[in-house]
């Protein structure tokens, strides 16, 4: 079972990074860290900005929040997961032993527990590269999107039939060429 890092431990990581890069520790950076620490699931920068704006009023700017989130990524506290033009973030330590499950249709992102994933990822050593964090992302379709697409089957069936026909032709072609 993974050990949850305390907010103070994460602050210490951020302080070390700030010192090494000759940057200042600010109220806003700490505020953003405190807020994202409380989030259980993946989040986007806009949701953090909106929530902090509600609680802090007009004292916080969007660019400051986005910069603070970028800084938290650079110091290894957050992982930035890009999807199309938007982005999702998650606390790095929450990913240990989990796979991220991403719906390619709606963008819903969740964690999926994998017992042996941490051990297997330790053996991942690409040549001429020193990994600091390994994250498994599984792309697919969530139940909501699967149910939605099956209920819309009347409209989408001609396209799906052509797709499946093309796939079966390719499969037959591959089987015959491998013989």
N, C-alpha and C positions, 0 to 999 in steps of 0.2 A: 504494500500500500504506500502511496506517495505521501510525503510529509508536506503539509501546507506551510509555505514560507510566511513569516509574519510581515506586516506592513513595515515594521522597523528594519527588517532584513533587506527588504526591497529598497527602502530609503537609503540604506547603507550602500547598496549596489549603485544607485543613482548618484550618490555623493562622490563615490570613488571615480565614476565616469566623468562627472563634472570637474573634479580636481585635475584629473589627467588631461582633460581638454581645455582647461583654464576657463570654465564657464561658471556662472553663478547659480546658486540654489535660490529659486524664487518661490514665492507664495503660490503662484499659479501652477508651477510644475508639481509642487507637493499636493495641491488640490486635485489636479488631474490624476496623479498617482493614487491618492486616497479613493477617488471615485471609481477608477477602473479596477482597483483591488477588490471592491465589493461586488463586481459583476461576475456572475457564475458562468455565463455563456458568452460566445463571441459577440462582438459589438462593432458598430461603425463610429467614426469620429464625429459625425453629425449628431448622433444620439447623445454622445458625451457632452458636446457643446450645448445642445438644447437643455439637457438636465442641469448642467452647471449654470447656465444662464437663468434658469428658473430659480435656482437656489441662491445664486450670487448676485442676481440682478444685472445691471448694465456694466458692472465692473470688469467683466471678462470678455475678451474679443475672440472671434472665431479663429483668426490666424494664430493667436497665442495658444489656444487649445490644440490646434493641429500641429503646431511646432512642438509642444510638450509631448504629444503622442509620438511624433517622429523621434524625438530624443529618447523616449522610453523604448522604442524599437532599437535604436542604435546602441543603447547600453544593455540590451538583451532581456529586458523585463517583459516586453511585448513582442509578439510575432505578428507581422503584417501579412495577411492573406489577401492577395488581389483577386478581384473577380470583375471582369469587364472594365468599366471605368471607375467603379466604386472600390471600396476596400473594407475588409473586416479585420479586426484585431482580437487577439486573445492573450491572456497572461501565459508566458512561456512555460512556467512550471506546471501549469494545469494540463499541458499537452503530454507530459511524461506518462507513458503507458496507455495513451488514448490515440485513437484515430479520429480525425476530423471528417465528418460526413457532410458533403456539400451537395445540395440539390442543384442540378444544372438548369432547371426550369425557373424556380422562384428565388434561388439564392439562399434558402434556409440552411443554416450551418449549425451542426450539433456535434457533441462529443460522443464517441463510442468506445467503451472500455475494451482493451485488448491486453490480457494478462501478460503474455510473453513478448509484446511488442518492444518494450524497452530493452530487453536482452538482445533481441534480434537486431535492433537498430544500432547497438554498440558495435556490431561487426561490420557495419557499413563504412568502408574506408576508400573513397574514390581516389585515384592516383592524382598526385600533385595538388591535393586539397586537404585542408584541415577542418573537418566539420565541428561546429560548436553546438548545434542543436539539430536534431532530426525530427521531422513532423510528417506523419502519413496523412494524406488527404485522399479520401475516397469520393469520387464523383458519381452521381446517379440521380435518381428521381425519388423524391419523398412520397409518402403514401397519399398526401393531399393531391399532389400533381398527377400521380398515377391514377387515382380515382377520377380526377377531373378529366384526364385524357381518355379514360375508358368510357366515361359518360358522354364525352364529345365524339365518340367513335363514329356516329352517324355522319358527322361533317368531315372528319378527318380520314375515314376509311379508304377512299380512293388513293390518297397519298400513301397511307400505311401499306396498302396492298402492293403498290408499285415498289416501295422500299423493300418489303419482304420478298417480292419476286426477284428484284435485283440481287438481294443478299443470297437467296437460294441458288441463283444462277452462278454467282461467284463461288459459292461453296462447292457446287457440282464441278465447276471448271478447275478449282484447286485440287479436288479429289482425283479427277481424271488426269491432271498433269503430274501428280505425284506418283501415279502407278507406273 
